[in-house]
Amino acid sequence: MKLVFATHNDHKLKEVQQLLPENIQLLSLKDIECFDEIPETGNTLEENAKIKADYVTQTYGLDCFSDDTGLLVDALNGAPGVYSARYAGEQKKASDNMAKLLTELEGSDNRSAHFKTVVHLNLQGESFTFDGIVEGHITTELHGEGGFGYDPIFKPDGHDKTFGELPPETKNAISHRARAIQKLVAFLKKKTT
């Protein structure tokens, strides 16, 4: 089965490829020669994931899934949320986003947060949605060089290291994206057997 993952993010693509079964050939936007920056104009993660998948399916006629992920911080009423990638501006720079978040949380005792990923799948004319959540908290400074995005400042519950410090195989086993993709994979296995 060929399936497009509507992303330009090589980190995400690699992470997801490691989670999918071998009988699913994953294609990126680059593989289908889609170099458009698909606008994420939704007000929720669910809306943005659907917009991206629908764009590929309608434009290229291909089965596709897409995701949208947000970091939701309790003390900031769920911010940055749907704006996580561009929290500190349209340059979408992770270091700027983390710096802004740490500044906004200075002096706050409540550092609880969670990552949420929503996956929207368009398959053979039908649409399906899957989500994954991982609870944790925001550290006071960066720890680790691994991962991407907010990983160096997010410590998942039950671990003493941030996503930026955990080995990729550990992060991939427990992350929000992994949890959403595992639901997607379980669904695809049922569909393809």
N, C-alpha and C positions, 0 to 999 in steps of 0.2 A: 504494500500500500504506500502510495506517495502522499505526503501531507506537507503543506506549507506552514511554517511557523513565521508569522508576520512580525519579524523583528529585524532591525539593522544592528542589534547589539550582539557582538561576537561572544561576549561573556555568557549571556543568557543562552545563546544557541548551543554553546559547548556544554553548559550545565544541563540543558534539557536533553541533548543528544545522549548523554551518559545515562539518562533515566528511561529512555524509550526502548522497547524490545527491538530486536534486530530486523523483524519483518516489516518495520515501518521505516521507509526512507524519508528522512526529514530534509526538506528544502527550505532555504532561507529566502528572504526577499531578493538578495543578490542573485541567487540561483535562478530565479524566474525573471531576472532583469527588471525588477521593480526598485527604482532608486528614488521614488517619491517619498517625501516626508509626510506620512499620513497624519493629518491633523487630529489631535486628541482633544475634541471639543466637548466631551461629556462632563457632567458634574459628578459622576461616580466612577469607580474603578470598573464596574459592570458595563456602563455605557461606553467607556473608552475601549475596553476589550472587544465589545461588539462592533464598534465603528471600524476598528482595524481589520477584523476578520471579514466583515461584510465588504470592505473596500477591495480586498484581494479576491474574494469569491465573485463579486460582481464585475470587477475589471478583468480578471484573468480566467474566470470560470473554473477555479481550482478549489478543492477541499482545503480548508485552512483552519488553523487555530491561532489565537493571539492571546496575549496576557496583558494585564495592567497590574502593577504592584504599587502599594503605598505603605509608607511608614506612618502609623497613627499614634501620636503621643498624647497620653491622657491629660497632662497638665496644659496642653495647647489645644484642648477641645478637638482632638483628632487631626490637627495639622501635623505635618505638611500634607498628609493624605493624598488626594488625587494630584496634588501639585508637587509631589516628592522629587521628581526628576528636575524640576525647574524652580525649586523652592527659593534659591538665591538669585534667580534670573534665567533668562532664555539661553545663556551659555551652557546650561545644564552641567555644571562642573561639580563633581562630587565633593571636592575639598571645600568649595564655597558653601555648598548645602550643609555640610557637617559643621562648618564654622558658625553659620547662622543659627543652626539648631542648638549648638552648645551655648552660644551667647544668650539665646532666648530662655534656656533652662537654667542659667546661672542663678544660684541661690534657691532653686526649687528642690524640695525634699521628694516630691513625687516625680520619679523618672520612669514610671511604668509606660510601656509602649508595646505595640505589636505590629508585625508586618502582616499584610494581607495581600494575597495574589488571587486574582480572578482570571480564569481561563474561559474563553468563549470559542466553541468549536462549531464550524459549519461543515457538515458531512452529509453528502448525498441528499441535499435539499432540506436537511433538518438542522436545527440549532440546539446546542446544549451548553450549559454553564457549570463550571466546577470552581471551588475555591479552597484555599488553604491559609491557615493562620498559625503564626508562632508568636507566643507571648514572651516578653522579656523586659529589659529596661535599657535606658540610655546611660552610657558611662560618662564620666566627667572629662575624659580625654581620649584621644585615639589610641587604639591597641591593635597592632598587627598590620601586615601589608597585603594580606590575601583578600579574596572576594572583590566586591566593587560596591559602588553606591555608599550606603550608610553602614556597611559591614564592620568597619573598625570601631564604631561607637555603639553597636547593638549587641548586648549580651543576652542570649536566649535563656529562658528559665531552665534550671537544672544543669547549667554549664558554668564553669568559672572562666571561660574565655569568650571573647567576642567572635562574631562571624568572621572577622578579619584575621583572627588567630587560629581558628579551627581548621583542620585539614579539609580540603575540598570534599572528600568522601564523607566526612562527618557532617559538614554543612548540608551537603546534598541529601543526606538521609533524614534531616530534621527540618529543613527550611520550609517556609511558606510556599515557595514555588514548587519544591519537591512534593509537598502534600497535595497541592492542586494538580500537579502533573501526574502523581500516582493515581488520583481519581480518574483523570483523563485516560491514562494507560489501562487501568482496570476496565473502563468502559470500552476502549478500542479493542482490547483482547476479546471481550464478549462479542463485539460486532464482527471481528475478523475470524472467529472460529466457527 
